Amino acid sequence: MTDVLPAATLPERGSGDRVLAARSGIAARPSVLFVSHTGTMSGAELVLRDAVQPWTGSTAFLFEDGALTDALRGQGLEIRLPRRRTSLAALRRDASPLSALPVLGRLGALVLEIARAARACDVVYANSQKAFLLSAFAARCVGRPLVWHLHDILDSAHFGRAQRIAQVCLANLCATRVIVPSEAAARAFVQGGGRRSLIRIVPNGLDLDRDPRPAAALRAELGLPAGPLVGVFSRIAPWKGQDVLIEALARLPGLHCIVVGAPLFGEDAYAAHLRDLVAKYRLSDRITFLGQRDDVPRLMQAVDVVVHPSVDPEPFGRTLVEAMRVGVPVVATDAGASAEILDGGAAGTLVPPRRPDRLAAALSELLDNPDAFAPRTDLARERALSRYGADRMQRALADIILQVAGRA
């Protein structure tokens, strides 16, 4: 038997139910099985937390327990966990398919457990690659339509060739829809052999409140240094490019930086490398590692610039939207969806990836004359509020699920 964690007391009908009522026109809603391979809260899991709001009473199958369990239970979902806990951390993005052999039996058992849970639902919704790979077989076994929310760019910078081929082939065979957050992610899926007809682009959406206090007051409360201050807000991972920012700071005397995030998925060696770089450039008095935080919007409002230095294409860039919504200037590398979000640079500053010299120049220009960038920051806030709200995302995803379930 699969472990079942009871759902929280169901909330009164709210905005999520109004989304469904406006679209379905029927009292009986389709039941959705949301599948995630991790219980850790990162970008994709934050999207899932917001996406499930209209689906109170549905079910989430999580491969492991964690913060996501509480978040989804709080949204009124019934939580199912595998009978036997098995970590899939060894199945990395760039690993050989042979790495799955030691846990092949366990993967088969997970497929059967997902299939049993799916039998009681109308739609299966996979929220990650690992979740999709197993859900594809499970959904096919019980004849349920499958939605894959693809939060990554399927290219050689992020995945091994065998993994890309397997994912695209399974999507073409088993997925009813593939949801991506950007045109950049859609383009990579199609270039990898995926069918364009499967794709639906739904930009990630989020809601957050802006603290009305000035940045100086927030800095004092948060214990942050005075003077020019920039921040990078991403999980610690090589492709997120925190090392490039450190090298840029070595060219900018007097500039302080906070690094917010943690190595959530086994990137501890890279985290150690960052600290070695800080020591190498003698920057320990100017760079502060704050780890994983739950007060990111306030921290963003306390800095002068938010830097997004990814070295490989971004499928979306949630931290870009967060910074835009709270009215903080953004400098980002022109890779993947960053240019889409920043309107080609009209709503922020774009620099080439892996170029600490260009990043340093952009930061120097912005910090030397912040008033000149104020119109760009105002445009960014308006763009984020109009295009990247949680309600807009929920409505688009609800439409897709209802269509897949045949209830539109």
N, C-alpha and C positions, 0 to 999 in steps of 0.2 A: 504494500500500500504506500502511496505517496503521502508524505506528511502534509497536513492541512492546518494552516494557522488561521483562526477565525478572523473575519473582517471586522473592522471597527464599526461602531454603531453608525448606521447610514445617515448622512447629513440630509437636511431638508433639500428639496429640489432647488437647485441654484442655476448658475449660468450654464454649466455643462449640460443640464437637462434641457434648458431652453434651446441650446444649440441643436440637440437631437430632435426636440419637438418641432422646431422650425423646419427641419429638413425631412424628417420621416413622416410626420403627420399621423403617426400611429402610436398606440400606447405601448405595444410590445417592442422593446428594443432588441436588436441582435446582441448576443452574448459574445464577448471577445476574450480570447486567451492571449495575454501579453507574455512574451517569453524573453528573458534576459539571462545572459551567461554569468553576470556578476552582480553582487550586491553592493559594490563600491560606487559611491556617487562621483561621477565625472560628467563630461559634457553630454554624452548620449543619455545617461541616466537622468540628468536634470530635465532633458527634453521629454523623456518618458513620464517622469513624475507629473509634468504639466499636461501631457497629451492624454493621460487616462482620466482627467477630471470629468468628462462627460459620460464615463462608463462605469459609474458606481454600480456595484453588484456583479461586475465581471470578475475574471480570475487572472492572477499573475503567477506564472511558473518561473521561479528563479533557481538557477543552478546552485547558488550559495546564499547564505544569510548575510545580512549587512544593513547598512543605513537605508538602502533602497527598499528593503522589506518594510521598515517602519513608515517610510514616505508613501508607499503604495497602499499599505493598510490604512493609513490616515486618509486616503482618498476614497475609502470604502470598497477596496478590492479584497477578494479572498486570496490569500497567499498560499501557494503550494511549493514545497521544497522536496527535492529528491529524497528517497528513502535512505540512500547511502550517499554521503558527501564525498565528492571527488573534485579536486582542483584541476582545472584545465589550463593552468598558468603555463605549463610546458608547451602548449600548442600556440606558439608565437606566430606573429604575422609573416615573418620571413623564414619560418622553419620548414623543413622538408615534410611532406605528407607522411613519411615513415615515422616521424615523431609521434604519430597517433597510434602506432601499433601497440605500445604497452598498455594503452587504456581503451583499446578497441572494444573489448567486451563491455566496459563501463559506458562507452558512448552508445552502444546498442541498447543497454538497459535504459539510458536516458531517453532515447528515441521512443521506447515503449511507454515510458511514464508520460512523456509529452503527448503521445497519441491517446492515452487513456484520458488525460485531461482535456484534450481537444475534442474528443467525442461528445462531450457535453456542451460544446460551444459552437457558434456559427462561423466564426472567423478566427484564424491564427495570425498573430501579429508579432513578428520577430524583430527585436530591437538591436541586434548586433550580428556580426558575421558568424560567431560560434553558435549563437541562438538560431540563426537562419539555417546553417548547415544541418543541424539536427531536426529543426522544425520542418524542413522541406520533406524529409522522409516521413516524419510523423503525420503531417497534414495529408500527404499523398496516401498514407496507409488508411486513414479514416475518411478520406474524401472531403476535406474541408479546404476552402480557399485560403491562400496564404498571402499575407502582406509582409514585405521585407522593408523595414526602415533602415536604409543604408546610410550610415553616418560618416563614411570614409570615402576617400578617393581611391578607386581601384587602379593603381598604377605601380610601376616598379619601385618607386620611392617608398611605398608603404607596405607592399605585399610581394611575396615570392611568385614566380610565374605559375607554378603548379596550383597555388592557392587561388590566384586570379582566374585561372581556367576553370577550376572546380566550382567557384562561386558563380561565375557567369553562366556556365552550363546548367547548374542547378536552378538558377533564376529563370533562365529561358524555359526550362522544363516544368518547374513547379510553382513559380510565383505568379500570382494574379496581378499584383501591382508591386512596383519597386519605388519607394518614396525616397527622394534625395533632397538635401537642403539647398542646393545651388545648381546653377547651370554647369559649373566646373565639375561637380560630382556626376552630373548626368552625362556630360561629354566623355568623361573617363570610362563610365560604364559602357557606353555605346562603342567607344574605340576599342574596348576589350572584348567586343563581340556580343554585348547585351542588346536585346531588342528595344528600340526606342519606344515602341508602343506600350511597353510595361511601365515606363517612367512617368512619375508625377513629381513635379518640383514643389516642395512646401518649405519655404524658409523657416528656420527655427524662430520661435517667438518666446518672449519672456516679459515678465512684469517685475518692476522693482521701484521702490520709493527713493526719491532723492532727498538727502538730508539738507534742510534749509540753512544750516550753519555754515559759516565761511571755512575755507580750507585750513586756515591757521588754527581755528578752534578744534577742528577734527584732528589735526596733527598733534596738538597738545594732549588731547584726550587719548589718542592712540600711541603716544610716546614716540612719534616719528621726528626726524631731524628737521630743523629749519633750513631755509635756503632752497635752491633749485633741487627738485626731487622728481624722479621718474619711477614708474612701476611696471613690472611685467607680471601678468596674471594668467598662468597656464600650469597644467601639471608639468612636473619635471620630466622631460623626455628629449632625446637628441634632436628630433625633428622640430621641436618647439623653439630651438635656437637661442636659449638663454646664454650660451657661450658667446654668441655673436654680440649680444648686448654688453657682456662683461668686457669684451675687447674694445667695443666702442667707448665705454666709460673710461678706459685707460687713456683715451685721447682727449678727455674732457675734464680737466682738473676742476675740483670744487663741486661737481655734480654727484648727488647721492641717489641711491636706487634701492627699492625694496623688491625682493623676489618672492612672490606669493604662489605657493603650490608645493606639491610633494611628488615623489616618484611612486605613483599609485600602482603601476603594473610592472614592477621588477626592473626599474631603471636606476637602481641604486649606484651602479658604477658611474653613470653619467652625473648623478648628483655629487659624487665624490670628485669627479673631474672638474665640476664647476667650482667647488671649494679650492681645489688646487690652482685653478686659474686666478681666483681672487687673491690667493697667497702670492702667486707668481708676479702679479701686477701691483702688489701691495695696496689692495683696495679694501682690506677688511674694515677700515674705518668709514668706508663710503657705501658698502653694499651690505644689506641686512636681509638674511633669509628668514622669512616669517612662517614657512610651512603652509600646510593646508588651513584655510580660514573660512569661517562662515559669515564674515562681515566684509566681503569683497566690495560691495558698492560704496561703503563708507571709506574704505582704504583707497579706492579709485578717486573719490572726490577729494582726498587729501593730497594727491600728487598733482604735479603740473602737467605731466604727459603720461599717457598709457602707451607702452611700446609692445608691439606684437611681432616678434622677430623670427617667425617660422622660416625654416630653411627649405621645407618641402611644401607642395601645394596644400592649402587648407580646404577641407570640404565645406566649412562654414566660417567659424570664428566667433563664438559666443561672447568672448571677452571684448571684441570690437563693439558689439551691439550694447553691451553693458556700459562701456565707457561713453559711447555716443548718447545713451539715454540719460546719463547723469551729467552730461555737458563738459566732458574732459577731452582735450585734443588727443588725437590718435596718430601715431606713426606706426605703419605696418609694412611688412614686406609684400611685394607684388607677386604673390604666389597663390594660385587657386582662387577661392571665392573672395579674398580680401578686396580685390578691385570691384567686384559686384556690390559688396556691402558699402564700400566707401565711394560708390558712384564714380569710379575711375580716378579717384583722387580729389574730387570736388568736396567730399565730406571728410577728408583726412589727408595725410601725407603718405605716399607710397614710395618705397625704396627697393632696390634690387635685393634679393636674398643673398646671404653669405657675404655681405659687404659691410664690415664694421666701419669702414671709412665713410661710406655714404650714409649710414645710420647716424654716425657721430655728427656729420655735417647737417643733417636734417634736424637733429635735436638742438644743435647750436643755433641754427637759424630760428627755430620756433621759440626757444627760451630767450633769445636776445630781443625778440619783437613779438610778444604774445598777442598784442592787440591786432596785429595784421592778420592773425589766424582766427580771430573771434567770429567773423562771418561764416567761415568754414565749419567751425564747431557748432554754431547755431543751426546751420543746415543739417549737420550730422544728427543733432538731437531731433529735429523735425522728421528727418528720414527714419530714424529708429522708431519713433513713436507711431508713425503712420504705416510702416511696413513690417515691423518685427515685434508685434504684440502677441502675447500668449493666446488671447481670444481669437485672433485671426488664424493662428496656427491650429488651434483646436477645431475651429469650424472647417478648415480645409481637410484635416485628417478625418473628422467625422464624416464629411462628404464621401471620402474615399472608402472608408469602412462600410458605410451604408450602401454604396454602389456595389462593393464586392459581395456584400451579404444579400444583394438583390432586394434591398428595402428602400432604395432611393425613390 
